Each structure stands twice: as structure tokens, then as C-alpha cells.
Amino acid sequence: MPSAPAPTAPEPELEMIRLAAVPEQYGFYRWGNVAINVWNAPPSEASVACIADLTEQSSRTFPEGISSVHWLTPDAGVPSRSARAGLRAISVQHDEHIKCVAAVLDGGGFWASAVRAALNGIVMTADVKFVPRLYGNLDGLLDWLPEAHHRATGVRVRGGALRTRILEALQDTVPNHSGS
């Protein structure tokens, strides 16, 4: 009589890795093939160069592609013209590698409208395949990203675990912030 297959152990939980950070300004993290980027200050030339280098590294580490999550606090401001140009260049250069992009704009009013316009402008002037999703809270992002990430990369992520990692990145970068 054939024996029943041995039960498989659940996959170990992936560890989130802080790749670069300037306290209270920005933090860039990787959780498997999901980039989690927290912005608490306007993107600078140095932070854009850093994220460009990290995206280049991830294209070699994760050939299936990545999803890129951005959390922007109101202190992140609106990206300058040079920052938008740098982010646009990253988007174009890594269009085949960046599969899903989502941002949580952690605030409202004029700031959120201005940031939405700036982010949409980056993508509209770049010839890229991905369409960034912009959310006012984490729940909206979590309703969309896990399935979209799986379809685009073949890698499953659990929404609850992703929530935990995003909030950990937020607290690591902006310790007194309460994420939504």
C-alpha cells in the first residue's frame, strides 16, 4: 500500500531587510521580491541615486521582477523636477523588471493632490508597462497588491504579512508615526 505523502512544512516567513535608510527621511527595504520604500522627506539626489542602485541590484537578484510599494508621509512633500526626472529614468530603465507599483499617500488635501499629479506625470511621460496605483490608506493597497504581484511575478505574498512588513518599515523610518 503506498504511503501518504509527508506533510509539507509551511514556508519560513521571509525576513525584511533594510537596504538603506536616513532616519526620519527615508528607508528602503526588501521583503522577498517586494520593495518597501518609506518617504518622510522630499526625494533628494542622493536618495534617488540610492533607489536606482537598489533597483539595479534587484533586477539581478529577482529576475522574475519586483513590486515596489511606496509610503509617503506629508513631510515627503512633492518631488522636485530633478527627483521626478530621476524616478522617471529608473522606471524606464527597469520597465521589464518593475511589475507592480503602489503608493500610499498618508495624508489628504492639496498635498495629496499635488503628489498624485507629480506621480502620474512621471509615468505619463515615461513609456512603461506598469500603471501605478495610488491609495489613501493601506487597506486599499492590500486589496490589490497580493494578487497583482502573484499574476505579474508568479510569487505569492500574504496580505497580512505584507501589512506587517509595511508597518514595520514605517515605524523603523518614522518611529513616532502611526500608520493607517
C-alpha positions as CSV (number, residue, x, y, z in Angstrom):
1,M,0.0,0.0,0.0
2,P,1.5,3.4,-1.0
3,S,2.3,5.7,1.9
4,A,0.7,9.1,2.1
5,P,2.9,11.9,1.1
6,A,4.7,13.5,4.0
7,P,3.1,16.8,5.1
8,T,5.0,19.8,3.9
9,A,6.1,22.3,6.3
10,P,4.9,25.9,5.8
11,E,7.5,28.1,4.1
12,P,9.5,30.0,6.6
13,E,8.5,33.7,6.9
14,L,10.7,35.9,4.8
15,E,12.7,38.4,6.7
16,M,12.5,42.0,5.7
17,I,15.9,43.6,5.1
18,R,16.7,47.3,5.5
19,L,18.8,48.2,2.5
20,A,19.3,51.9,3.1
21,A,18.0,54.5,5.4
22,V,18.4,58.0,6.7
23,P,16.4,58.3,9.9
24,E,13.3,60.4,9.7
25,Q,13.9,60.9,5.9
26,Y,13.7,57.7,4.0
27,G,14.0,53.9,4.4
28,F,14.3,51.4,1.6
29,Y,13.6,47.7,2.4
30,R,13.2,44.4,0.6
31,W,10.9,41.6,1.6
32,G,11.4,38.9,-0.9
33,N,10.8,40.5,-4.3
34,V,8.7,43.3,-2.8
35,A,10.5,46.7,-2.4
36,I,9.1,48.7,0.5
37,N,10.1,52.4,0.4
38,V,9.1,54.9,3.1
39,W,9.5,58.6,2.2
40,N,9.3,61.1,5.1
41,A,11.3,63.9,3.3
42,P,11.4,65.1,-0.3
43,P,13.4,62.7,-2.6
44,S,16.9,64.1,-2.8
45,E,19.5,63.5,-5.5
46,A,21.2,61.0,-3.1
47,S,18.0,59.1,-2.2
48,V,17.0,58.8,-5.9
49,A,20.6,57.6,-6.8
50,C,20.3,55.1,-3.9
51,I,17.0,53.7,-5.1
52,A,18.3,53.5,-8.6
53,D,21.3,51.3,-7.4
54,L,18.9,49.1,-5.3
55,T,16.6,48.6,-8.3
56,E,19.6,47.6,-10.4
57,Q,20.7,45.1,-7.8
58,S,17.1,43.7,-7.5
59,S,17.0,43.2,-11.3
60,R,19.8,40.7,-10.9
61,T,18.6,39.1,-7.6
62,F,14.9,38.8,-8.7
63,P,14.8,38.1,-12.4
64,E,11.0,37.4,-12.1
65,G,10.5,41.0,-11.3
66,I,9.5,43.1,-8.2
67,S,6.7,45.0,-6.9
68,S,7.5,48.4,-5.5
69,V,5.5,49.8,-2.6
70,H,6.0,53.5,-1.5
71,W,4.6,55.1,1.7
72,L,4.7,58.8,1.5
73,T,4.1,61.0,4.6
74,P,3.1,64.6,4.2
75,D,6.7,65.5,5.1
76,A,7.8,63.8,1.9
77,G,6.5,66.9,0.0
78,V,6.1,66.9,-3.7
79,P,9.1,65.5,-5.7
80,S,11.3,68.2,-7.3
81,R,11.7,68.3,-11.1
82,S,15.1,66.7,-10.8
83,A,13.7,63.9,-8.5
84,R,10.9,63.3,-10.9
85,A,13.4,63.0,-13.7
86,G,15.5,60.6,-11.8
87,L,12.5,58.4,-10.8
88,R,11.3,58.5,-14.4
89,A,14.7,57.3,-15.6
90,I,14.6,54.4,-13.1
91,S,11.1,53.5,-14.3
92,V,12.1,53.5,-18.0
93,Q,15.4,51.6,-17.4
94,H,13.8,48.9,-15.3
95,D,10.4,48.7,-17.0
96,E,10.7,45.0,-17.7
97,H,11.7,44.4,-14.1
98,I,9.2,46.6,-12.2
99,K,5.9,44.7,-12.4
100,C,3.6,46.5,-9.9
101,V,3.9,49.9,-8.3
102,A,1.7,51.1,-5.5
103,A,1.9,54.1,-3.2
104,V,0.1,55.1,0.0
105,L,-0.3,58.8,0.3
106,D,-0.6,59.2,4.1
107,G,-2.5,62.5,4.1
108,G,-5.0,64.4,2.2
109,G,-5.9,67.8,0.7
110,F,-3.7,69.8,-1.5
111,W,-0.5,67.9,-0.7
112,A,-2.1,64.5,-1.8
113,S,-3.5,66.1,-5.0
114,A,-0.1,67.6,-5.9
115,V,1.7,64.3,-5.2
116,R,-0.8,62.4,-7.3
117,A,-0.3,64.8,-10.1
118,A,3.5,64.5,-9.8
119,L,3.5,60.7,-9.7
120,N,1.1,60.4,-12.6
121,G,3.3,62.8,-14.5
122,I,6.3,60.6,-14.0
123,V,4.5,57.6,-15.6
124,M,2.7,59.6,-18.3
125,T,6.0,60.9,-19.6
126,A,7.7,57.5,-19.5
127,D,6.9,54.7,-21.8
128,V,6.4,52.0,-19.1
129,K,4.1,49.0,-18.9
130,F,3.1,49.3,-15.2
131,V,0.4,51.6,-14.0
132,P,1.0,52.9,-10.5
133,R,-1.8,52.5,-8.0
134,L,-2.3,55.4,-5.6
135,Y,-4.1,54.8,-2.3
136,G,-5.1,56.9,0.7
137,N,-4.7,54.0,3.1
138,L,-3.0,50.7,3.5
139,D,-6.2,48.6,3.1
140,G,-6.7,49.7,-0.5
141,L,-3.2,48.7,-1.4
142,L,-3.6,45.3,0.3
143,D,-6.8,44.6,-1.5
144,W,-4.9,44.9,-4.8
145,L,-1.2,44.1,-4.5
146,P,-1.0,40.4,-3.3
147,E,-3.0,39.1,-6.3
148,A,-1.5,41.5,-8.8
149,H,2.0,40.6,-7.6
150,H,1.3,36.9,-8.0
151,R,0.0,37.4,-11.5
152,A,2.9,39.5,-12.5
153,T,5.8,37.7,-10.8
154,G,4.5,34.2,-10.0
155,V,5.4,34.8,-6.3
156,R,2.6,34.7,-3.7
157,V,2.6,37.2,-0.8
158,R,0.1,37.1,2.0
159,G,-1.7,40.4,2.7
160,G,-1.4,40.1,6.5
161,A,2.3,39.5,6.3
162,L,2.7,42.4,3.8
163,R,0.8,44.7,6.1
164,T,3.1,43.8,9.0
165,R,6.2,44.4,6.9
166,I,5.0,47.8,5.6
167,L,4.1,49.0,9.1
168,E,7.5,47.7,10.4
169,A,9.3,49.7,7.7
170,L,7.2,52.8,8.5
171,Q,8.0,52.5,12.3
172,D,11.7,51.9,11.5
173,T,11.9,55.0,9.4
174,V,9.5,57.3,11.2
175,P,9.4,56.0,14.8
176,N,6.6,58.2,16.1
177,H,4.3,57.7,13.1
178,S,1.0,55.8,13.4
179,G,0.4,54.1,10.1
180,S,-3.1,53.9,8.6
